[in-house]
C-alpha cells in the first residue's frame, strides 16, 4: 500500500470552522481508499491565503520537511487552488516537489499534473483563472465595504454594543461606573445585580465590560 500525506487549506479565518477542511479531507480520503493509498498524516493550513508563498505557509513547510525526512513521496490535495491560488507560487511549488522526486495528485483534477505540453498549458490556465477569481472577489468585497462606509460610516460585521435598542442606556451606566473608578469585575457584578442583560449570554463578565468600554 502506497503511503501519502494529505494537504488541506482554507484561506479565511471564518472558514476554519466551516465545511472546507472536512470536505477536502473527505475527498482525498475517498480517493485514497479507491487507489489503495494510506494517508499517514494530514497537514491543515488554517486561515492562510493561497496567495502566500512557502515562507508564510507553516503547514506546507511542515509537509515538505516531512517529505524530506521519512520516505513518503506522495501528496494528495483536493484541487490545485488548495495548493496555491497564485499561478507563479503554484508552479513553483509543483516544480520544487518534482525536483526532489515527490509526487503530487490533485484528486479532482488528476490529469492536470501530467507533463505533456497541453496539460501543462491547461494547468497554468486554470491556475491563472483561479488567481483572477480570487482577485475579483477581493476587489468586490473591498468595493462593498467602501460603499457601506460611505453610507453608514462604518463597516464591521458585528455592530458595537450600544447600537441596538436598549443597549445605549446600559453602556452609559457602565461608563458612569467606570468613571467613578469601579473595576471591570465590579461593574459586571453591578449590571448583573441590576438586571441589565448583555447582548448574548446570561451574565456580564469583566472581559466583556473591558471590551465594550474600550471600543465605545
C-alpha positions as a Markdown table, in Angstrom:
| # | Residue | x | y | z |
|---|---|---|---|---|
| 1 | Unk | 0.0 | 0.0 | 0.0 |
| 2 | Unk | 1.4 | 3.4 | -1.0 |
| 3 | Unk | 1.7 | 5.9 | 1.8 |
| 4 | Unk | 0.8 | 9.6 | 1.3 |
| 5 | Unk | 0.4 | 12.9 | 3.1 |
| 6 | Unk | -2.7 | 15.0 | 2.7 |
| 7 | Unk | -2.7 | 18.8 | 2.5 |
| 8 | Unk | -5.8 | 20.9 | 3.2 |
| 9 | Unk | -6.1 | 24.7 | 3.2 |
| 10 | Unk | -8.8 | 27.3 | 3.9 |
| 11 | Unk | -8.0 | 30.9 | 3.5 |
| 12 | Unk | -10.4 | 33.0 | 5.6 |
| 13 | Unk | -10.5 | 32.9 | 9.4 |
| 14 | Unk | -14.2 | 32.5 | 9.2 |
| 15 | Unk | -13.8 | 29.3 | 7.1 |
| 16 | Unk | -11.8 | 27.4 | 9.8 |
| 17 | Unk | -15.0 | 26.1 | 11.5 |
| 18 | Unk | -16.9 | 25.7 | 8.2 |
| 19 | Unk | -17.1 | 22.6 | 5.9 |
| 20 | Unk | -14.0 | 23.4 | 3.8 |
| 21 | Unk | -11.5 | 21.3 | 5.8 |
| 22 | Unk | -13.8 | 18.4 | 6.4 |
| 23 | Unk | -14.9 | 18.4 | 2.7 |
| 24 | Unk | -11.3 | 18.4 | 1.5 |
| 25 | Unk | -10.4 | 15.6 | 3.9 |
| 26 | Unk | -13.3 | 13.5 | 2.8 |
| 27 | Unk | -12.5 | 14.0 | -0.9 |
| 28 | Unk | -8.9 | 12.9 | -0.6 |
| 29 | Unk | -9.8 | 10.1 | 1.8 |
| 30 | Unk | -12.2 | 8.6 | -0.8 |
| 31 | Unk | -9.6 | 8.9 | -3.5 |
| 32 | Unk | -7.0 | 7.2 | -1.3 |
| 33 | Unk | -9.4 | 4.3 | -0.5 |
| 34 | Unk | -10.2 | 3.6 | -4.1 |
| 35 | Unk | -6.5 | 3.7 | -5.1 |
| 36 | Unk | -5.1 | 1.7 | -2.2 |
| 37 | Unk | -3.3 | 4.6 | -0.6 |
| 38 | Unk | -2.8 | 5.1 | 3.1 |
| 39 | Unk | -2.8 | 8.7 | 4.3 |
| 40 | Unk | -0.4 | 8.7 | 7.2 |
| 41 | Unk | -0.7 | 12.3 | 8.1 |
| 42 | Unk | -2.8 | 15.3 | 7.1 |
| 43 | Unk | -1.4 | 18.9 | 7.2 |
| 44 | Unk | -4.0 | 21.6 | 7.6 |
| 45 | Unk | -3.4 | 25.2 | 6.6 |
| 46 | Unk | -6.0 | 27.2 | 8.6 |
| 47 | Unk | -6.8 | 30.8 | 7.7 |
| 48 | Unk | -3.9 | 31.2 | 5.2 |
| 49 | Unk | -4.4 | 32.8 | 1.8 |
| 50 | Unk | -3.5 | 30.8 | -1.2 |
| 51 | Unk | -1.5 | 33.8 | -2.5 |
| 52 | Unk | 1.1 | 33.4 | 0.3 |
| 53 | Unk | 4.4 | 31.9 | -0.6 |
| 54 | Unk | 6.1 | 29.0 | 1.1 |
| 55 | Unk | 7.7 | 31.1 | 3.8 |
| 56 | Unk | 4.2 | 32.1 | 5.0 |
| 57 | Unk | 2.6 | 28.7 | 4.9 |
| 58 | Unk | 3.6 | 26.8 | 8.1 |
| 59 | Unk | 1.6 | 23.6 | 7.4 |
| 60 | Unk | 3.0 | 23.4 | 3.8 |
| 61 | Unk | 6.5 | 24.0 | 5.2 |
| 62 | Unk | 6.0 | 21.2 | 7.7 |
| 63 | Unk | 4.7 | 18.9 | 4.9 |
| 64 | Unk | 7.8 | 19.5 | 2.8 |
| 65 | Unk | 10.1 | 18.9 | 5.8 |
| 66 | Unk | 8.3 | 15.6 | 6.5 |
| 67 | Unk | 8.6 | 14.5 | 2.8 |
| 68 | Unk | 12.4 | 15.0 | 3.1 |
| 69 | Unk | 12.5 | 13.2 | 6.4 |
| 70 | Unk | 10.7 | 9.8 | 6.3 |
| 71 | Unk | 10.4 | 8.3 | 2.8 |
| 72 | Unk | 6.8 | 9.3 | 2.0 |
| 73 | Unk | 6.8 | 10.5 | -1.6 |
| 74 | Unk | 3.2 | 11.2 | -2.4 |
| 75 | Unk | 0.9 | 14.2 | -1.5 |
| 76 | Unk | -2.8 | 14.3 | -2.1 |
| 77 | Unk | -4.7 | 17.6 | -2.4 |
| 78 | Unk | -8.4 | 18.3 | -3.3 |
| 79 | Unk | -7.6 | 20.8 | -6.1 |
| 80 | Unk | -4.6 | 22.8 | -7.2 |
| 81 | Unk | -6.0 | 26.0 | -5.9 |
| 82 | Unk | -5.7 | 24.5 | -2.4 |
| 83 | Unk | -2.0 | 24.3 | -3.0 |
| 84 | Unk | -1.9 | 27.9 | -4.2 |
| 85 | Unk | -4.1 | 30.4 | -6.0 |
| 86 | Unk | -1.3 | 32.5 | -7.3 |
| 87 | Unk | -0.1 | 30.9 | -10.5 |
| 88 | Unk | 3.6 | 31.6 | -10.0 |
| 89 | Unk | 3.5 | 30.2 | -6.5 |
| 90 | Unk | 1.5 | 27.2 | -7.7 |
| 91 | Unk | 4.0 | 26.3 | -10.4 |
| 92 | Unk | 7.0 | 27.0 | -8.1 |
| 93 | Unk | 5.7 | 24.5 | -5.5 |
| 94 | Unk | 4.9 | 21.9 | -8.1 |
| 95 | Unk | 8.3 | 22.3 | -9.7 |
| 96 | Unk | 10.1 | 22.1 | -6.3 |
| 97 | Unk | 8.2 | 18.9 | -5.4 |
| 98 | Unk | 9.1 | 17.2 | -8.7 |
| 99 | Unk | 12.7 | 18.3 | -8.5 |
| 100 | Unk | 13.1 | 16.3 | -5.3 |
| 101 | Unk | 11.2 | 13.2 | -6.6 |
| 102 | Unk | 7.9 | 13.8 | -4.8 |
| 103 | Unk | 4.6 | 13.2 | -6.5 |
| 104 | Unk | 1.5 | 15.4 | -6.2 |
| 105 | Unk | -2.0 | 14.3 | -7.0 |
| 106 | Unk | -4.9 | 16.8 | -7.3 |
| 107 | Unk | -7.6 | 14.2 | -6.8 |
| 108 | Unk | -10.4 | 16.2 | -8.6 |
| 109 | Unk | -8.0 | 17.1 | -11.4 |
| 110 | Unk | -5.7 | 14.1 | -11.7 |
| 111 | Unk | -4.7 | 14.7 | -15.3 |
| 112 | Unk | -3.6 | 18.3 | -14.8 |
| 113 | Unk | -0.3 | 17.3 | -13.4 |
| 114 | Unk | 0.8 | 15.2 | -16.4 |
| 115 | Unk | 3.9 | 16.5 | -18.1 |
| 116 | Unk | 2.7 | 16.8 | -21.7 |
| 117 | Unk | 2.6 | 20.4 | -23.0 |
| 118 | Unk | -1.2 | 20.5 | -23.4 |
| 119 | Unk | -1.8 | 19.5 | -19.8 |
| 120 | Unk | 0.8 | 22.0 | -18.6 |
| 121 | Unk | -0.9 | 24.8 | -20.5 |
| 122 | Unk | -4.3 | 23.8 | -19.2 |
| 123 | Unk | -3.0 | 23.6 | -15.6 |
| 124 | Unk | -1.4 | 27.1 | -15.9 |
| 125 | Unk | -4.6 | 28.4 | -17.5 |
| 126 | Unk | -6.7 | 27.1 | -14.6 |
| 127 | Unk | -4.2 | 28.5 | -12.1 |
| 128 | Unk | -4.5 | 31.9 | -13.8 |
| 129 | Unk | -8.3 | 31.7 | -13.7 |
| 130 | Unk | -8.2 | 30.8 | -10.0 |
| 131 | Unk | -5.9 | 33.7 | -9.3 |
| 132 | Unk | -8.1 | 36.1 | -11.3 |
| 133 | Unk | -11.3 | 34.9 | -9.5 |
| 134 | Unk | -9.6 | 35.5 | -6.1 |
| 135 | Unk | -8.5 | 39.0 | -7.2 |
| 136 | Unk | -12.1 | 39.7 | -8.3 |
| 137 | Unk | -13.6 | 38.5 | -5.0 |
| 138 | Unk | -11.2 | 40.7 | -3.0 |
| 139 | Unk | -12.0 | 43.7 | -5.3 |
| 140 | Unk | -15.7 | 43.2 | -5.0 |
| 141 | Unk | -15.6 | 42.9 | -1.2 |
| 142 | Unk | -13.4 | 46.0 | -0.9 |
| 143 | Unk | -15.9 | 47.9 | -3.1 |
| 144 | Unk | -18.8 | 46.7 | -1.0 |
| 145 | Unk | -17.1 | 47.7 | 2.3 |
| 146 | Unk | -16.2 | 51.1 | 0.8 |
| 147 | Unk | -19.9 | 51.7 | -0.2 |
| 148 | Unk | -21.1 | 50.7 | 3.3 |
| 149 | Unk | -18.6 | 53.0 | 5.0 |
| 150 | Unk | -19.8 | 55.9 | 2.8 |
| 151 | Unk | -23.4 | 55.0 | 3.6 |
| 152 | Unk | -23.2 | 54.1 | 7.3 |
| 153 | Unk | -19.9 | 55.5 | 8.4 |
| 154 | Unk | -18.5 | 52.1 | 9.4 |
| 155 | Unk | -18.3 | 48.5 | 8.1 |
| 156 | Unk | -17.9 | 45.9 | 10.7 |
| 157 | Unk | -19.8 | 42.7 | 10.6 |
| 158 | Unk | -20.7 | 42.8 | 14.3 |
| 159 | Unk | -22.3 | 46.1 | 15.5 |
| 160 | Unk | -20.7 | 47.6 | 18.6 |
| 161 | Unk | -22.6 | 47.4 | 21.9 |
| 162 | Unk | -24.9 | 50.4 | 22.2 |
| 163 | Unk | -26.0 | 50.1 | 18.5 |
| 164 | Unk | -29.3 | 48.3 | 19.2 |
| 165 | Unk | -32.3 | 49.5 | 21.1 |
| 166 | Unk | -31.9 | 49.3 | 24.8 |
| 167 | Unk | -28.2 | 48.9 | 24.8 |
| 168 | Unk | -27.2 | 52.6 | 24.9 |
| 169 | Unk | -28.6 | 53.1 | 28.5 |
| 170 | Unk | -26.6 | 50.0 | 29.7 |
| 171 | Unk | -23.5 | 51.4 | 28.0 |
| 172 | Unk | -23.9 | 54.8 | 29.7 |
| 173 | Unk | -24.4 | 53.1 | 33.0 |
| 174 | Unk | -21.2 | 51.1 | 32.6 |
| 175 | Unk | -19.3 | 54.2 | 31.5 |
| 176 | Unk | -20.6 | 56.1 | 34.6 |
| 177 | Unk | -19.5 | 53.3 | 36.9 |
| 178 | Unk | -16.1 | 53.2 | 35.3 |
| 179 | Unk | -15.8 | 57.0 | 35.6 |
| 180 | Unk | -16.3 | 56.5 | 39.4 |
| 181 | Unk | -13.2 | 54.3 | 39.5 |
| 182 | Unk | -15.1 | 51.0 | 39.7 |
| 183 | Unk | -13.1 | 47.9 | 38.4 |
| 184 | Unk | -14.4 | 45.9 | 35.4 |
| 185 | Unk | -15.4 | 42.9 | 37.5 |
| 186 | Unk | -17.3 | 45.1 | 39.9 |
| 187 | Unk | -19.1 | 46.8 | 37.0 |
| 188 | Unk | -20.1 | 43.4 | 35.7 |
| 189 | Unk | -21.4 | 42.4 | 39.0 |
| 190 | Unk | -23.4 | 45.6 | 39.4 |
| 191 | Unk | -25.0 | 45.3 | 36.0 |
| 192 | Unk | -26.0 | 41.7 | 36.8 |
| 193 | Unk | -27.5 | 42.7 | 40.1 |
| 194 | Unk | -29.4 | 45.5 | 38.4 |
| 195 | Unk | -30.8 | 43.0 | 35.9 |
| 196 | Unk | -29.3 | 44.7 | 32.9 |
| 197 | Unk | -28.7 | 41.9 | 30.4 |
| 198 | Unk | -25.8 | 41.6 | 27.9 |
| 199 | Unk | -26.4 | 41.1 | 24.2 |
| 200 | Unk | -25.5 | 37.4 | 24.5 |
| 201 | Unk | -25.2 | 35.1 | 27.4 |
| 202 | Unk | -26.8 | 35.4 | 30.8 |
| 203 | Unk | -24.3 | 37.5 | 32.7 |
| 204 | Unk | -21.8 | 40.2 | 32.3 |
| 205 | Unk | -18.1 | 39.4 | 32.8 |
| 206 | Unk | -15.1 | 41.7 | 33.4 |
| 207 | Unk | -13.6 | 40.9 | 30.0 |
| 208 | Unk | -16.8 | 41.8 | 28.1 |
| 209 | Unk | -17.1 | 45.1 | 30.0 |
| 210 | Unk | -13.5 | 46.0 | 29.2 |
| 211 | Unk | -14.0 | 45.3 | 25.5 |
| 212 | Unk | -17.2 | 47.3 | 25.0 |
| 213 | Unk | -15.8 | 50.3 | 27.0 |
| 214 | Unk | -12.5 | 50.2 | 25.1 |
| 215 | Unk | -14.4 | 50.3 | 21.8 |
| 216 | Unk | -17.1 | 52.8 | 22.9 |
